[in-house]
Amino acid sequence: MSAALGVLSIVLGAALGLLVGLVGWPRLGAPTAFGLMVVVGLVIGAGALIVQDDVSSAEWIVGVLVLGALSPVHARFLFGRPGVRA
């Protein structure tokens, strides 16, 4: 696939993740914060697969879903509970 599109997707996903984590995490409620982090994981996972050649359907399903599921957990470990200001 297109390497430029994949890299752009990864960069945009990472930027959104930083924005949500550093700015939005203390201000947003838990469902909104976790939902946005799921989107971040999906975008980064899709970008990583777009960069690669010859990716199977199973890799698309598992890779994107795993990153979508783990990114809110990762954010919770890094930033603490959403909606709580330090």
N, C-alpha and C positions, 0 to 999 in steps of 0.2 A: 504494500500500500504506500501511501505518501508519507515519507519521513517528516516533511515539514508540518503536515497536519497533525501528526502524532506528537511532535515536539511542542507545537503550539498548544495542543490539548493538555499536555503535562504541565507546561508553564502556567497556563490559565487556571488549571486545577490547583496547582500549588499556591498561586497568588490568592485564589479564593479561599483556600484553606488557611493561609496566614491571616487574611482579612477577618474571616469568621473566628478563628482562634484567638487572635490578639485583640480585636476590636469588639466583635459581636458576642463572644462567649460570656463575658460578665453581664451583658445587657439583655441577651435573649433568653427566653424560656427554654426548658429542656427539650420539648418536642421540636421546636424550630431549630435549635442549635444542632441537635443530633441529625435532623433531616438534612440540613445544609451540609453537614459533614459526610453524610451518605452520598450526596451529590458530588462532593469533592472526590471521594473515593472512586465513584463510578467514572468520573471524567479522567482522573489520573490512570485508572486501570484501562480504560478504552484507549487512551493515548499511548500507553505502553504497548498495547497489542497492535495499534495502527502502525507503529514504527517497525514491527517485526514482519518478516515475510513468511508466507505459508503457515498461517495460524488456523488451527482447526476450530470447529464450532464448539467443541467441549472446552477449549481454552478460553474462548470468548465468554461462555456461560460461567465457568468456574472462576476465572481470573477476575472478571468484572464484579461478580457477586461477592467474592471473598474480600476484595478491596472495599467494596461498598459497605460490607458488614463490619470490617475491622477498623475503618477510619474513625467512626464515632468512639469506639473503645480507645483507640490511640489518643484521640483528642481529650477524652475524659481523664486518661492517665497524665497527659501533659498539662492540661489547664485546670483540672479540678472540676467541681460541679458547675454546670452552666447556671447563669443567673446570680452567681455569688461574686460580689466584688471584694477584692483583697483589701 
